[in-house]
Amino acid sequence: MFAVLQLLVLVDWLLIAVACYGAWRWGGRPERGGAALVLVVLGAFVLAGLVRGDELVRGLYLALDGLFALGLLLLAMRYVRRWLGVALLLQGVQFSLHAYYLVASRRYDNLYILVNNLVSFGVVASLLFGVALAWRTQRAAK
């Protein structure tokens, strides 16, 4: 099970790189905004993981997920794209996951890792879908 989780994390990192590159290269303003938001939050999560204190890190993860959801909400209200709606719903699941583990005082286990990575995969996949739609729209306009 651990090897599958490691593979899922590697695929997620690769998908983030491809989606962000594609958003900058072929996406429109909403896709670029989503990619920038993903990169900023990803960097903040990496920095939050360096903080000492388990409860503080959990609180930071919850706060970062809330800020990410807020950023996606602002993008969705501004640009009204389906992929943003899907990403926002998935981010709500992510926020609920962090809140449950924080309130229940449960340690992060394999179920948490699996759901966390699958939801992150879904958010980035929706960004990649948005990039594909933007590219197709640009190509049809030419």
JORABEL-V371262 format. One record per backbone hydrogen bond with DSSP energy under -0.5 kcal/mol. NH is the residue of the N-H (numbers start at 0). CO is the residue of the C=O. E is the energy in kcal/mol with one decimal. If there is no record, write none. Layout:
NH_CO_E, NH_CO_E
This chain:
4_0_-2.1, 5_1_-2.3, 6_2_-2.2, 7_3_-2.3, 8_4_-2.0, 9_5_-2.2, 10_6_-2.5, 11_7_-2.2, 12_8_-2.3, 13_9_-2.3, 14_10_-2.6, 15_11_-2.2, 16_12_-2.1, 17_13_-2.4, 18_14_-2.9, 19_15_-2.5, 20_16_-2.2, 21_17_-2.7, 22_18_-2.4, 23_19_-2.0, 24_20_-2.2, 25_21_-3.2, 26_21_-1.0, 26_22_-0.7, 31_27_-2.4, 32_28_-2.5, 33_29_-2.4, 34_30_-2.5, 35_31_-2.5, 36_32_-2.3, 37_33_-2.5, 38_34_-2.5, 39_35_-2.5, 40_36_-2.5, 41_37_-2.5, 42_38_-2.4, 43_39_-2.2, 44_40_-2.5, 45_41_-2.1, 46_42_-2.3, 47_43_-2.6, 48_44_-1.8, 49_45_-0.5, 49_46_-1.0, 50_47_-1.2, 56_52_-2.2, 57_53_-2.2, 58_54_-2.1, 59_55_-2.4, 60_56_-2.7, 61_57_-2.2, 62_58_-2.5, 63_59_-2.9, 64_60_-2.4, 65_61_-2.1, 66_62_-2.5, 67_63_-2.5, 68_64_-2.4, 69_65_-2.2, 70_66_-2.5, 71_67_-2.5, 72_68_-2.4, 73_69_-2.4, 74_70_-2.2, 75_71_-2.7, 76_72_-2.5, 77_73_-1.8, 78_74_-2.9, 79_75_-1.7, 84_80_-1.5, 85_81_-2.3, 86_82_-2.3, 87_83_-2.4, 88_84_-2.2, 89_85_-2.5, 90_86_-2.2, 91_87_-1.6, 92_88_-1.5, 93_89_-2.1, 94_90_-2.6, 95_91_-2.2, 96_92_-2.3, 97_93_-2.3, 98_94_-2.5, 99_95_-2.6, 100_96_-2.2, 101_97_-2.0, 102_98_-2.9, 103_99_-2.7, 104_101_-0.5, 105_100_-1.4, 112_108_-2.3, 113_109_-2.6, 114_110_-2.7, 115_111_-2.9, 116_112_-2.3, 117_113_-2.4, 118_114_-2.6, 119_115_-2.1, 120_116_-2.5, 121_117_-2.2, 122_118_-2.3, 123_119_-2.3, 124_120_-2.5, 125_121_-2.1, 126_122_-1.6, 127_123_-2.4, 128_124_-2.2, 129_125_-2.2, 130_126_-2.2, 131_127_-2.1, 132_128_-2.3, 133_129_-2.4, 134_130_-2.7, 135_131_-2.2, 136_132_-2.3, 137_133_-2.5, 138_134_-2.4, 139_135_-2.2, 140_136_-1.6, 141_137_-0.9
